[in-house]
Amino acid sequence: MSLALDVTKIVAVLLADGWHPTLRDSFKIDGYEFVADAEIVLRGGQCERVSSLGFTFTEAGTDRAIEISGPLTSVLAVKSRKG
């Protein structure tokens, strides 16, 4: 059995500072890297303990669009819609 998490159904993400509601369908997983002026400074997996995968989502319930991104290893749990 696997725990297949459908990223299109994620409604909240638990990070170290608490739960963050997500804007519908905004949660994404991809390669993780730090850039400066469009030049890659550090790729995930390039250094020990730096995740090669990251996440990003737009936080719901705020008066302006706030995008939260980070290494996938910082996600503690997710809440998802059923069905």
PDB file of N, CA, C and O in Angstrom:
ATOM      1  N   MET A   1       0.842  -1.180   0.000  1.00  0.00           N
ATOM      2  CA  MET A   1       0.000   0.000   0.000  1.00  0.00           C
ATOM      3  C   MET A   1       0.884   1.239   0.000  1.00  0.00           C
ATOM      4  O   MET A   1       1.897   1.281   0.698  1.00  0.00           O
ATOM      5  N   SER A   2       0.509   2.237  -0.773  1.00  0.00           N
ATOM      6  CA  SER A   2       1.242   3.500  -0.752  1.00  0.00           C
ATOM      7  C   SER A   2       0.297   4.606  -0.287  1.00  0.00           C
ATOM      8  O   SER A   2      -0.925   4.468  -0.342  1.00  0.00           O
ATOM      9  N   LEU A   3       0.876   5.674   0.157  1.00  0.00           N
ATOM     10  CA  LEU A   3       0.106   6.853   0.532  1.00  0.00           C
ATOM     11  C   LEU A   3       0.177   7.833  -0.630  1.00  0.00           C
ATOM     12  O   LEU A   3       0.968   8.776  -0.606  1.00  0.00           O
ATOM     13  N   ALA A   4      -0.628   7.615  -1.624  1.00  0.00           N
ATOM     14  CA  ALA A   4      -0.618   8.469  -2.812  1.00  0.00           C
ATOM     15  C   ALA A   4      -1.296   9.796  -2.475  1.00  0.00           C
ATOM     16  O   ALA A   4      -2.502   9.841  -2.233  1.00  0.00           O
ATOM     17  N   LEU A   5      -0.527  10.855  -2.461  1.00  0.00           N
ATOM     18  CA  LEU A   5      -1.051  12.183  -2.155  1.00  0.00           C
ATOM     19  C   LEU A   5      -1.273  12.941  -3.457  1.00  0.00           C
ATOM     20  O   LEU A   5      -0.320  13.238  -4.177  1.00  0.00           O
ATOM     21  N   ASP A   6      -2.513  13.250  -3.756  1.00  0.00           N
ATOM     22  CA  ASP A   6      -2.848  13.986  -4.975  1.00  0.00           C
ATOM     23  C   ASP A   6      -2.611  15.475  -4.712  1.00  0.00           C
ATOM     24  O   ASP A   6      -3.364  16.105  -3.970  1.00  0.00           O
ATOM     25  N   VAL A   7      -1.554  16.039  -5.327  1.00  0.00           N
ATOM     26  CA  VAL A   7      -1.197  17.436  -5.069  1.00  0.00           C
ATOM     27  C   VAL A   7      -2.285  18.408  -5.517  1.00  0.00           C
ATOM     28  O   VAL A   7      -2.319  19.549  -5.058  1.00  0.00           O
ATOM     29  N   THR A   8      -3.174  17.969  -6.409  1.00  0.00           N
ATOM     30  CA  THR A   8      -4.255  18.863  -6.858  1.00  0.00           C
ATOM     31  C   THR A   8      -5.362  18.973  -5.812  1.00  0.00           C
ATOM     32  O   THR A   8      -6.255  19.808  -5.947  1.00  0.00           O
ATOM     33  N   LYS A   9      -5.314  18.138  -4.770  1.00  0.00           N
ATOM     34  CA  LYS A   9      -6.350  18.155  -3.730  1.00  0.00           C
ATOM     35  C   LYS A   9      -5.854  18.691  -2.389  1.00  0.00           C
ATOM     36  O   LYS A   9      -6.602  18.690  -1.411  1.00  0.00           O
ATOM     37  N   ILE A  10      -4.606  19.146  -2.331  1.00  0.00           N
ATOM     38  CA  ILE A  10      -4.056  19.656  -1.077  1.00  0.00           C
ATOM     39  C   ILE A  10      -4.691  21.008  -0.755  1.00  0.00           C
ATOM     40  O   ILE A  10      -4.699  21.916  -1.586  1.00  0.00           O
ATOM     41  N   VAL A  11      -5.225  21.131   0.472  1.00  0.00           N
ATOM     42  CA  VAL A  11      -5.890  22.364   0.899  1.00  0.00           C
ATOM     43  C   VAL A  11      -5.124  23.097   2.001  1.00  0.00           C
ATOM     44  O   VAL A  11      -5.413  24.259   2.285  1.00  0.00           O
ATOM     45  N   ALA A  12      -4.145  22.424   2.628  1.00  0.00           N
ATOM     46  CA  ALA A  12      -3.334  23.064   3.668  1.00  0.00           C
ATOM     47  C   ALA A  12      -2.038  22.285   3.832  1.00  0.00           C
ATOM     48  O   ALA A  12      -1.986  21.075   3.608  1.00  0.00           O
ATOM     49  N   VAL A  13      -0.989  23.006   4.230  1.00  0.00           N
ATOM     50  CA  VAL A  13       0.333  22.422   4.415  1.00  0.00           C
ATOM     51  C   VAL A  13       0.809  22.766   5.823  1.00  0.00           C
ATOM     52  O   VAL A  13       0.717  23.916   6.251  1.00  0.00           O
ATOM     53  N   LEU A  14       1.317  21.763   6.540  1.00  0.00           N
ATOM     54  CA  LEU A  14       1.855  21.988   7.875  1.00  0.00           C
ATOM     55  C   LEU A  14       3.360  22.201   7.780  1.00  0.00           C
ATOM     56  O   LEU A  14       4.107  21.310   7.374  1.00  0.00           O
ATOM     57  N   LEU A  15       3.788  23.402   8.164  1.00  0.00           N
ATOM     58  CA  LEU A  15       5.203  23.739   8.246  1.00  0.00           C
ATOM     59  C   LEU A  15       5.542  23.938   9.723  1.00  0.00           C
ATOM     60  O   LEU A  15       4.653  23.846  10.569  1.00  0.00           O
ATOM     61  N   ALA A  16       6.777  24.203  10.043  1.00  0.00           N
ATOM     62  CA  ALA A  16       7.210  24.326  11.434  1.00  0.00           C
ATOM     63  C   ALA A  16       6.427  25.390  12.214  1.00  0.00           C
ATOM     64  O   ALA A  16       6.280  25.280  13.431  1.00  0.00           O
ATOM     65  N   ASP A  17       5.924  26.415  11.520  1.00  0.00           N
ATOM     66  CA  ASP A  17       5.200  27.496  12.216  1.00  0.00           C
ATOM     67  C   ASP A  17       3.690  27.287  12.236  1.00  0.00           C
ATOM     68  O   ASP A  17       2.964  28.149  12.731  1.00  0.00           O
ATOM     69  N   GLY A  18       3.201  26.175  11.715  1.00  0.00           N
ATOM     70  CA  GLY A  18       1.766  25.891  11.758  1.00  0.00           C
ATOM     71  C   GLY A  18       1.192  25.592  10.388  1.00  0.00           C
ATOM     72  O   GLY A  18       1.915  25.465   9.400  1.00  0.00           O
ATOM     73  N   TRP A  19      -0.153  25.481  10.354  1.00  0.00           N
ATOM     74  CA  TRP A  19      -0.873  25.164   9.114  1.00  0.00           C
ATOM     75  C   TRP A  19      -0.987  26.389   8.221  1.00  0.00           C
ATOM     76  O   TRP A  19      -1.196  27.504   8.699  1.00  0.00           O
ATOM     77  N   HIS A  20      -0.846  26.168   6.911  1.00  0.00           N
ATOM     78  CA  HIS A  20      -0.992  27.220   5.906  1.00  0.00           C
ATOM     79  C   HIS A  20      -2.016  26.748   4.873  1.00  0.00           C
ATOM     80  O   HIS A  20      -1.772  25.764   4.175  1.00  0.00           O
ATOM     81  N   PRO A  21      -3.163  27.436   4.763  1.00  0.00           N
ATOM     82  CA  PRO A  21      -4.139  27.068   3.738  1.00  0.00           C
ATOM     83  C   PRO A  21      -3.594  27.395   2.354  1.00  0.00           C
ATOM     84  O   PRO A  21      -2.921  28.409   2.171  1.00  0.00           O
ATOM     85  N   THR A  22      -3.882  26.538   1.382  1.00  0.00           N
ATOM     86  CA  THR A  22      -3.377  26.749   0.030  1.00  0.00           C
ATOM     87  C   THR A  22      -4.489  27.206  -0.906  1.00  0.00           C
ATOM     88  O   THR A  22      -5.638  26.782  -0.780  1.00  0.00           O
ATOM     89  N   LEU A  23      -4.136  28.063  -1.830  1.00  0.00           N
ATOM     90  CA  LEU A  23      -5.058  28.433  -2.900  1.00  0.00           C
ATOM     91  C   LEU A  23      -5.262  27.196  -3.765  1.00  0.00           C
ATOM     92  O   LEU A  23      -4.314  26.453  -4.018  1.00  0.00           O
ATOM     93  N   ARG A  24      -6.450  26.977  -4.204  1.00  0.00           N
ATOM     94  CA  ARG A  24      -6.803  25.764  -4.950  1.00  0.00           C
ATOM     95  C   ARG A  24      -5.814  25.481  -6.089  1.00  0.00           C
ATOM     96  O   ARG A  24      -5.502  26.367  -6.885  1.00  0.00           O
ATOM     97  N   ASP A  25      -5.337  24.263  -6.153  1.00  0.00           N
ATOM     98  CA  ASP A  25      -4.433  23.768  -7.200  1.00  0.00           C
ATOM     99  C   ASP A  25      -3.094  24.510  -7.290  1.00  0.00           C
ATOM    100  O   ASP A  25      -2.446  24.468  -8.336  1.00  0.00           O
ATOM    101  N   SER A  26      -2.670  25.183  -6.224  1.00  0.00           N
ATOM    102  CA  SER A  26      -1.414  25.931  -6.309  1.00  0.00           C
ATOM    103  C   SER A  26      -0.208  25.149  -5.782  1.00  0.00           C
ATOM    104  O   SER A  26       0.928  25.566  -6.006  1.00  0.00           O
ATOM    105  N   PHE A  27      -0.423  24.037  -5.096  1.00  0.00           N
ATOM    106  CA  PHE A  27       0.696  23.270  -4.542  1.00  0.00           C
ATOM    107  C   PHE A  27       1.436  22.539  -5.663  1.00  0.00           C
ATOM    108  O   PHE A  27       0.823  21.815  -6.448  1.00  0.00           O
ATOM    109  N   LYS A  28       2.747  22.730  -5.733  1.00  0.00           N
ATOM    110  CA  LYS A  28       3.576  22.104  -6.770  1.00  0.00           C
ATOM    111  C   LYS A  28       4.857  21.563  -6.145  1.00  0.00           C
ATOM    112  O   LYS A  28       5.346  22.096  -5.148  1.00  0.00           O
ATOM    113  N   ILE A  29       5.395  20.500  -6.739  1.00  0.00           N
ATOM    114  CA  ILE A  29       6.684  19.928  -6.350  1.00  0.00           C
ATOM    115  C   ILE A  29       7.580  19.922  -7.586  1.00  0.00           C
ATOM    116  O   ILE A  29       7.148  19.562  -8.681  1.00  0.00           O
ATOM    117  N   ASP A  30       8.841  20.327  -7.390  1.00  0.00           N
ATOM    118  CA  ASP A  30       9.775  20.362  -8.514  1.00  0.00           C
ATOM    119  C   ASP A  30      11.198  20.388  -7.962  1.00  0.00           C
ATOM    120  O   ASP A  30      11.404  20.342  -6.749  1.00  0.00           O
ATOM    121  N   GLY A  31      12.176  20.461  -8.864  1.00  0.00           N
ATOM    122  CA  GLY A  31      13.564  20.601  -8.456  1.00  0.00           C
ATOM    123  C   GLY A  31      13.725  21.861  -7.620  1.00  0.00           C
ATOM    124  O   GLY A  31      13.024  22.850  -7.837  1.00  0.00           O
ATOM    125  N   TYR A  32      14.640  21.826  -6.671  1.00  0.00           N
ATOM    126  CA  TYR A  32      14.820  22.923  -5.720  1.00  0.00           C
ATOM    127  C   TYR A  32      16.200  23.522  -5.893  1.00  0.00           C
ATOM    128  O   TYR A  32      17.202  22.807  -5.878  1.00  0.00           O
ATOM    129  N   GLU A  33      16.252  24.832  -6.058  1.00  0.00           N
ATOM    130  CA  GLU A  33      17.535  25.507  -6.201  1.00  0.00           C
ATOM    131  C   GLU A  33      17.399  26.969  -5.795  1.00  0.00           C
ATOM    132  O   GLU A  33      16.315  27.550  -5.851  1.00  0.00           O
ATOM    133  N   PHE A  34      18.517  27.543  -5.387  1.00  0.00           N
ATOM    134  CA  PHE A  34      18.573  28.968  -5.069  1.00  0.00           C
ATOM    135  C   PHE A  34      19.187  29.675  -6.268  1.00  0.00           C
ATOM    136  O   PHE A  34      20.168  29.198  -6.839  1.00  0.00           O
ATOM    137  N   VAL A  35      18.612  30.810  -6.650  1.00  0.00           N
ATOM    138  CA  VAL A  35      19.133  31.581  -7.775  1.00  0.00           C
ATOM    139  C   VAL A  35      19.337  33.034  -7.368  1.00  0.00           C
ATOM    140  O   VAL A  35      18.712  33.521  -6.426  1.00  0.00           O
ATOM    141  N   ALA A  36      20.213  33.713  -8.085  1.00  0.00           N
ATOM    142  CA  ALA A  36      20.432  35.152  -7.932  1.00  0.00           C
ATOM    143  C   ALA A  36      20.567  35.730  -9.326  1.00  0.00           C
ATOM    144  O   ALA A  36      21.461  35.340 -10.078  1.00  0.00           O
ATOM    145  N   ASP A  37      19.694  36.648  -9.675  1.00  0.00           N
ATOM    146  CA  ASP A  37      19.702  37.254 -11.012  1.00  0.00           C
ATOM    147  C   ASP A  37      19.686  36.180 -12.101  1.00  0.00           C
ATOM    148  O   ASP A  37      20.443  36.252 -13.069  1.00  0.00           O
ATOM    149  N   ALA A  38      18.817  35.190 -11.930  1.00  0.00           N
ATOM    150  CA  ALA A  38      18.595  34.090 -12.881  1.00  0.00           C
ATOM    151  C   ALA A  38      19.786  33.142 -13.001  1.00  0.00           C
ATOM    152  O   ALA A  38      19.787  32.273 -13.873  1.00  0.00           O
ATOM    153  N   GLU A  39      20.803  33.288 -12.142  1.00  0.00           N
ATOM    154  CA  GLU A  39      21.941  32.372 -12.140  1.00  0.00           C
ATOM    155  C   GLU A  39      21.820  31.445 -10.943  1.00  0.00           C
ATOM    156  O   GLU A  39      21.572  31.898  -9.825  1.00  0.00           O
ATOM    157  N   ILE A  40      21.992  30.150 -11.173  1.00  0.00           N
ATOM    158  CA  ILE A  40      21.875  29.179 -10.090  1.00  0.00           C
ATOM    159  C   ILE A  40      23.057  29.325  -9.140  1.00  0.00           C
ATOM    160  O   ILE A  40      24.218  29.261  -9.545  1.00  0.00           O
ATOM    161  N   VAL A  41      22.728  29.524  -7.854  1.00  0.00           N
ATOM    162  CA  VAL A  41      23.743  29.644  -6.816  1.00  0.00           C
ATOM    163  C   VAL A  41      23.975  28.296  -6.142  1.00  0.00           C
ATOM    164  O   VAL A  41      25.112  27.923  -5.855  1.00  0.00           O
ATOM    165  N   LEU A  42      22.879  27.562  -5.889  1.00  0.00           N
ATOM    166  CA  LEU A  42      22.976  26.265  -5.239  1.00  0.00           C
ATOM    167  C   LEU A  42      21.818  25.392  -5.667  1.00  0.00           C
ATOM    168  O   LEU A  42      20.660  25.788  -5.538  1.00  0.00           O
ATOM    169  N   ARG A  43      22.115  24.214  -6.174  1.00  0.00           N
ATOM    170  CA  ARG A  43      21.089  23.237  -6.542  1.00  0.00           C
ATOM    171  C   ARG A  43      20.821  22.320  -5.359  1.00  0.00           C
ATOM    172  O   ARG A  43      21.720  21.996  -4.583  1.00  0.00           O
ATOM    173  N   GLY A  44      19.557  21.909  -5.241  1.00  0.00           N
ATOM    174  CA  GLY A  44      19.227  20.907  -4.244  1.00  0.00           C
ATOM    175  C   GLY A  44      19.987  19.632  -4.541  1.00  0.00           C
ATOM    176  O   GLY A  44      20.123  19.247  -5.703  1.00  0.00           O
ATOM    177  N   GLY A  45      20.482  18.972  -3.511  1.00  0.00           N
ATOM    178  CA  GLY A  45      21.248  17.757  -3.687  1.00  0.00           C
ATOM    179  C   GLY A  45      22.720  17.999  -3.961  1.00  0.00           C
ATOM    180  O   GLY A  45      23.524  17.067  -3.936  1.00  0.00           O
ATOM    181  N   GLN A  46      23.077  19.263  -4.225  1.00  0.00           N
ATOM    182  CA  GLN A  46      24.472  19.597  -4.518  1.00  0.00           C
ATOM    183  C   GLN A  46      25.311  19.542  -3.241  1.00  0.00           C
ATOM    184  O   GLN A  46      26.494  19.205  -3.286  1.00  0.00           O
ATOM    185  N   CYS A  47      24.705  19.870  -2.121  1.00  0.00           N
ATOM    186  CA  CYS A  47      25.378  19.833  -0.825  1.00  0.00           C
ATOM    187  C   CYS A  47      24.667  18.839   0.080  1.00  0.00           C
ATOM    188  O   CYS A  47      23.463  18.616  -0.044  1.00  0.00           O
ATOM    189  N   GLU A  48      25.422  18.250   0.984  1.00  0.00           N
ATOM    190  CA  GLU A  48      24.833  17.321   1.943  1.00  0.00           C
ATOM    191  C   GLU A  48      23.726  18.028   2.725  1.00  0.00           C
ATOM    192  O   GLU A  48      23.889  19.172   3.149  1.00  0.00           O
ATOM    193  N   ARG A  49      22.614  17.347   2.908  1.00  0.00           N
ATOM    194  CA  ARG A  49      21.449  17.814   3.658  1.00  0.00           C
ATOM    195  C   ARG A  49      20.640  18.906   2.958  1.00  0.00           C
ATOM    196  O   ARG A  49      19.776  19.518   3.586  1.00  0.00           O
ATOM    197  N   VAL A  50      20.895  19.164   1.684  1.00  0.00           N
ATOM    198  CA  VAL A  50      20.067  20.096   0.911  1.00  0.00           C
ATOM    199  C   VAL A  50      19.196  19.258  -0.012  1.00  0.00           C
ATOM    200  O   VAL A  50      19.692  18.573  -0.906  1.00  0.00           O
ATOM    201  N   SER A  51      17.881  19.325   0.223  1.00  0.00           N
ATOM    202  CA  SER A  51      16.940  18.513  -0.543  1.00  0.00           C
ATOM    203  C   SER A  51      17.027  18.819  -2.029  1.00  0.00           C
ATOM    204  O   SER A  51      17.219  19.968  -2.427  1.00  0.00           O
ATOM    205  N   SER A  52      16.885  17.780  -2.846  1.00  0.00           N
ATOM    206  CA  SER A  52      16.893  17.995  -4.295  1.00  0.00           C
ATOM    207  C   SER A  52      15.500  18.339  -4.807  1.00  0.00           C
ATOM    208  O   SER A  52      15.346  18.760  -5.953  1.00  0.00           O
ATOM    209  N   LEU A  53      14.475  18.159  -3.957  1.00  0.00           N
ATOM    210  CA  LEU A  53      13.106  18.508  -4.333  1.00  0.00           C
ATOM    211  C   LEU A  53      12.582  19.613  -3.430  1.00  0.00           C
ATOM    212  O   LEU A  53      12.923  19.696  -2.250  1.00  0.00           O
ATOM    213  N   GLY A  54      11.751  20.450  -4.013  1.00  0.00           N
ATOM    214  CA  GLY A  54      11.151  21.530  -3.247  1.00  0.00           C
ATOM    215  C   GLY A  54       9.667  21.634  -3.525  1.00  0.00           C
ATOM    216  O   GLY A  54       9.134  20.932  -4.384  1.00  0.00           O
ATOM    217  N   PHE A  55       9.005  22.509  -2.797  1.00  0.00           N
ATOM    218  CA  PHE A  55       7.575  22.748  -2.963  1.00  0.00           C
ATOM    219  C   PHE A  55       7.335  24.239  -3.086  1.00  0.00           C
ATOM    220  O   PHE A  55       8.170  25.057  -2.700  1.00  0.00           O
ATOM    221  N   THR A  56       6.189  24.569  -3.627  1.00  0.00           N
ATOM    222  CA  THR A  56       5.730  25.952  -3.648  1.00  0.00           C
ATOM    223  C   THR A  56       4.207  25.934  -3.651  1.00  0.00           C
ATOM    224  O   THR A  56       3.592  25.019  -4.199  1.00  0.00           O
ATOM    225  N   PHE A  57       3.605  26.941  -3.043  1.00  0.00           N
ATOM    226  CA  PHE A  57       2.154  27.112  -3.095  1.00  0.00           C
ATOM    227  C   PHE A  57       1.812  28.553  -2.786  1.00  0.00           C
ATOM    228  O   PHE A  57       2.603  29.277  -2.180  1.00  0.00           O
ATOM    229  N   THR A  58       0.630  28.963  -3.205  1.00  0.00           N
ATOM    230  CA  THR A  58       0.115  30.289  -2.879  1.00  0.00           C
ATOM    231  C   THR A  58      -0.786  30.145  -1.672  1.00  0.00           C
ATOM    232  O   THR A  58      -1.707  29.328  -1.663  1.00  0.00           O
ATOM    233  N   GLU A  59      -0.515  30.944  -0.653  1.00  0.00           N
ATOM    234  CA  GLU A  59      -1.295  30.871   0.575  1.00  0.00           C
ATOM    235  C   GLU A  59      -2.665  31.512   0.366  1.00  0.00           C
ATOM    236  O   GLU A  59      -2.774  32.621  -0.159  1.00  0.00           O
ATOM    237  N   ALA A  60      -3.700  30.801   0.783  1.00  0.00           N
ATOM    238  CA  ALA A  60      -5.075  31.297   0.667  1.00  0.00           C
ATOM    239  C   ALA A  60      -5.426  32.117   1.903  1.00  0.00           C
ATOM    240  O   ALA A  60      -4.773  32.008   2.941  1.00  0.00           O
ATOM    241  N   GLY A  61      -6.464  32.938   1.780  1.00  0.00           N
ATOM    242  CA  GLY A  61      -6.983  33.669   2.923  1.00  0.00           C
ATOM    243  C   GLY A  61      -6.215  34.919   3.286  1.00  0.00           C
ATOM    244  O   GLY A  61      -6.399  35.459   4.376  1.00  0.00           O
ATOM    245  N   THR A  62      -5.363  35.390   2.403  1.00  0.00           N
ATOM    246  CA  THR A  62      -4.645  36.640   2.655  1.00  0.00           C
ATOM    247  C   THR A  62      -5.132  37.689   1.669  1.00  0.00           C
ATOM    248  O   THR A  62      -5.695  37.357   0.626  1.00  0.00           O
ATOM    249  N   ASP A  63      -4.916  38.950   2.001  1.00  0.00           N
ATOM    250  CA  ASP A  63      -5.391  40.025   1.133  1.00  0.00           C
ATOM    251  C   ASP A  63      -4.494  40.247  -0.080  1.00  0.00           C
ATOM    252  O   ASP A  63      -4.849  41.005  -0.982  1.00  0.00           O
ATOM    253  N   ARG A  64      -3.346  39.597  -0.109  1.00  0.00           N
ATOM    254  CA  ARG A  64      -2.451  39.675  -1.279  1.00  0.00           C
ATOM    255  C   ARG A  64      -1.851  38.301  -1.521  1.00  0.00           C
ATOM    256  O   ARG A  64      -1.778  37.484  -0.603  1.00  0.00           O
ATOM    257  N   ALA A  65      -1.429  38.045  -2.726  1.00  0.00           N
ATOM    258  CA  ALA A  65      -0.877  36.731  -3.072  1.00  0.00           C
ATOM    259  C   ALA A  65       0.479  36.548  -2.394  1.00  0.00           C
ATOM    260  O   ALA A  65       1.412  37.314  -2.636  1.00  0.00           O
ATOM    261  N   ILE A  66       0.577  35.537  -1.553  1.00  0.00           N
ATOM    262  CA  ILE A  66       1.835  35.214  -0.877  1.00  0.00           C
ATOM    263  C   ILE A  66       2.230  33.809  -1.306  1.00  0.00           C
ATOM    264  O   ILE A  66       1.488  32.849  -1.099  1.00  0.00           O
ATOM    265  N   GLU A  67       3.401  33.704  -1.903  1.00  0.00           N
ATOM    266  CA  GLU A  67       3.903  32.406  -2.330  1.00  0.00           C
ATOM    267  C   GLU A  67       4.888  31.902  -1.287  1.00  0.00           C
ATOM    268  O   GLU A  67       5.799  32.621  -0.876  1.00  0.00           O
ATOM    269  N   ILE A  68       4.694  30.663  -0.865  1.00  0.00           N
ATOM    270  CA  ILE A  68       5.601  30.031   0.092  1.00  0.00           C
ATOM    271  C   ILE A  68       6.294  28.883  -0.630  1.00  0.00           C
ATOM    272  O   ILE A  68       5.649  28.058  -1.277  1.00  0.00           O
ATOM    273  N   SER A  69       7.621  28.844  -0.508  1.00  0.00           N
ATOM    274  CA  SER A  69       8.426  27.812  -1.165  1.00  0.00           C
ATOM    275  C   SER A  69       9.486  27.337  -0.197  1.00  0.00           C
ATOM    276  O   SER A  69       9.868  28.063   0.721  1.00  0.00           O
ATOM    277  N   GLY A  70       9.965  26.110  -0.401  1.00  0.00           N
ATOM    278  CA  GLY A  70      11.037  25.597   0.438  1.00  0.00           C
ATOM    279  C   GLY A  70      11.381  24.180   0.063  1.00  0.00           C
ATOM    280  O   GLY A  70      10.814  23.617  -0.874  1.00  0.00           O
ATOM    281  N   PRO A  71      12.325  23.594   0.806  1.00  0.00           N
ATOM    282  CA  PRO A  71      12.685  22.205   0.541  1.00  0.00           C
ATOM    283  C   PRO A  71      11.537  21.287   0.945  1.00  0.00           C
ATOM    284  O   PRO A  71      10.868  21.533   1.949  1.00  0.00           O
ATOM    285  N   LEU A  72      11.309  20.246   0.181  1.00  0.00           N
ATOM    286  CA  LEU A  72      10.210  19.320   0.452  1.00  0.00           C
ATOM    287  C   LEU A  72      10.327  18.709   1.846  1.00  0.00           C
ATOM    288  O   LEU A  72       9.316  18.357   2.454  1.00  0.00           O
ATOM    289  N   THR A  73      11.531  18.583   2.346  1.00  0.00           N
ATOM    290  CA  THR A  73      11.745  17.997   3.676  1.00  0.00           C
ATOM    291  C   THR A  73      11.166  18.854   4.799  1.00  0.00           C
ATOM    292  O   THR A  73      11.051  18.369   5.925  1.00  0.00           O
ATOM    293  N   SER A  74      10.800  20.107   4.536  1.00  0.00           N
ATOM    294  CA  SER A  74      10.220  20.954   5.584  1.00  0.00           C
ATOM    295  C   SER A  74       8.704  20.796   5.701  1.00  0.00           C
ATOM    296  O   SER A  74       8.099  21.347   6.621  1.00  0.00           O
ATOM    297  N   VAL A  75       8.084  20.053   4.783  1.00  0.00           N
ATOM    298  CA  VAL A  75       6.643  19.785   4.873  1.00  0.00           C
ATOM    299  C   VAL A  75       6.438  18.659   5.886  1.00  0.00           C
ATOM    300  O   VAL A  75       6.951  17.554   5.712  1.00  0.00           O
ATOM    301  N   LEU A  76       5.676  18.956   6.953  1.00  0.00           N
ATOM    302  CA  LEU A  76       5.434  17.972   8.001  1.00  0.00           C
ATOM    303  C   LEU A  76       4.192  17.130   7.726  1.00  0.00           C
ATOM    304  O   LEU A  76       4.150  15.950   8.074  1.00  0.00           O
ATOM    305  N   ALA A  77       3.179  17.734   7.103  1.00  0.00           N
ATOM    306  CA  ALA A  77       1.926  17.037   6.784  1.00  0.00           C
ATOM    307  C   ALA A  77       1.140  17.896   5.807  1.00  0.00           C
ATOM    308  O   ALA A  77       1.430  19.079   5.631  1.00  0.00           O
ATOM    309  N   VAL A  78       0.143  17.292   5.177  1.00  0.00           N
ATOM    310  CA  VAL A  78      -0.768  18.039   4.299  1.00  0.00           C
ATOM    311  C   VAL A  78      -2.209  17.625   4.617  1.00  0.00           C
ATOM    312  O   VAL A  78      -2.472  16.507   5.060  1.00  0.00           O
ATOM    313  N   LYS A  79      -3.119  18.549   4.379  1.00  0.00           N
ATOM    314  CA  LYS A  79      -4.559  18.253   4.427  1.00  0.00           C
ATOM    315  C   LYS A  79      -5.065  18.253   3.000  1.00  0.00           C
ATOM    316  O   LYS A  79      -4.696  19.118   2.206  1.00  0.00           O
ATOM    317  N   SER A  80      -5.915  17.280   2.664  1.00  0.00           N
ATOM    318  CA  SER A  80      -6.417  17.144   1.295  1.00  0.00           C
ATOM    319  C   SER A  80      -7.921  17.030   1.258  1.00  0.00           C
ATOM    320  O   SER A  80      -8.544  16.562   2.211  1.00  0.00           O
ATOM    321  N   ARG A  81      -8.517  17.472   0.124  1.00  0.00           N
ATOM    322  CA  ARG A  81      -9.941  17.239  -0.125  1.00  0.00           C
ATOM    323  C   ARG A  81     -10.143  15.766  -0.397  1.00  0.00           C
ATOM    324  O   ARG A  81      -9.286  15.121  -1.001  1.00  0.00           O
ATOM    325  N   LYS A  82     -11.260  15.231   0.038  1.00  0.00           N
ATOM    326  CA  LYS A  82     -11.596  13.842  -0.278  1.00  0.00           C
ATOM    327  C   LYS A  82     -12.261  13.785  -1.648  1.00  0.00           C
ATOM    328  O   LYS A  82     -12.933  14.721  -2.082  1.00  0.00           O
ATOM    329  N   GLY A  83     -12.050  12.664  -2.305  1.00  0.00           N
ATOM    330  CA  GLY A  83     -12.756  12.431  -3.566  1.00  0.00           C
ATOM    331  C   GLY A  83     -12.290  13.130  -4.721  1.00  0.00           C
ATOM    332  O   GLY A  83     -12.847  12.970  -5.806  1.00  0.00           O
TER     333      GLY A  83
END
